[in-house]
Amino acid sequence: MDFNKIIDRENTKSVKYDGREMTFGRDDVLPMWILDMDFAAPEEVTKSFKKRLDHGIYGYTMLDSDCRESVCNWIKNRHNWQISPAWLSLTPGVVPGVNMAIQAFSKPGDGVIVQPPVYYPFFAAVENNDRRLLYNPLQINNGRLEIDFENLEQQASKAKIFLFCSPHNPGGSVWSEEELERIAEICLKHDLTIISDEIHADIVFPPAKHIPTASISPETAARTITFMSTSKTFNLAGLSTAYAVTSNPVMREAFNSTEAKLQVGYCNLFGIIGLEAAYKHGQKWYEKMLSYVKANIDFTVNYFEQNLPQIKPLKPQATYLLWLDCRELKLSQSALLSLFVNKARVGLSDGTIFGPGGEGFMRMNLACARSTVEKALGQIKQAVDNLKV
Ligand SMILES: Cc1ncc(COP(=O)(O)O)c(C=O)c1O
């Protein structure tokens, strides 16, 4: 697999490419926003699609025991967490799963804690279900987004659910065992359900190590539903397939019956073909992808330090994202957006959509060829330099 290769994604029904006009008002920006990669998925995944495609019948599909086993093996090998095949529930994505979990484990009016700046569909998942958003804003300490435990404790006393992003998007914090234990202690004390979105669990850079929230202790597992997926790890987001892991049978039953009520029980055929093939045969591709993306991140962080010190990226422990602190440019958010879109012609995500703490920030997706990164950085530098003229 050559990650340097540029693959033309235009006119492929790609949101990232074909949705630029709609999102940025122009289609000539280098797209570094929505979270998929510009890399072809592992060859073994494509081969397994072709094999199944040749069968010619694409009827209703179920999560079979082979597929369940491949998920359990991947989680055991990568995260040292032994789960049972029966704990898995398939969902048409992590976000739909989070919505269903909110419905299953709370009532309208209940409080749900989120930690902004955070993956913005979390806000809609709470508000669209008529639950109350409770904020525990993260704080930047030594270049890392960190948890304010005192405020978390206060919010927990008014909440029913802790909606957790682990590792964190944006900013790429990987939560340590000590942090997870403190969260677990607070959630236990205030009897909160933990919804742990661990979609970025595999995109973690050593020495950081992802620890599944539910693996912290049996008491934590008993109140946690975990969401994972192959969509970020193997670039399969278009297949709309994810899964929940719930060890507590009462919680699992509640979640499954909420899903059943929505009548979304069958799964995407190619979603589970891809999931199984990626987990069984994608390891080599995955390791190469991780080191390629890490090199892109190091290159970009270094570029800003050397050439554009007014923009300060947080150094991520996880994800293929950079959270760019642009506050030193002293621009309004709309001027900042216009600088990137209309001057630099680079399409990044607007920091303010991630909620409080996002003002003055932009999020950059670096899962692309190095030449694209270099081009984008050159264009950003020129646009910033021109500000002074
Ligand atoms: C934290 C987080 N959760 C969920 C998702 C999306 O998951 P899905 O496409 O499976 O709904 C993303 C995608 O960017 C994400 O960053």
The ligand as a Gaussian input file, in Angstrom:
#p B3LYP/6-31G(d) Opt

LIG

0 1
 C      -15.878000      10.721000      18.352000
 C      -16.622000      10.286000      17.123000
 N      -17.714000       9.527000      17.252000
 C      -18.426000       9.107000      16.178000
 C      -18.033000       9.459000      14.897000
 C      -18.861000       9.030000      13.716000
 O      -19.245000       7.728000      13.838000
 P      -20.285000       7.082000      12.812000
 O      -19.923000       7.559000      11.446000
 O      -20.045000       5.625000      13.005000
 O      -21.639000       7.505000      13.255000
 C      -16.900000      10.245000      14.724000
 C      -16.502000      10.657000      13.366000
 O      -15.799000      11.578000      13.151000
 C      -16.170000      10.662000      15.857000
 O      -15.078000      11.419000      15.744000

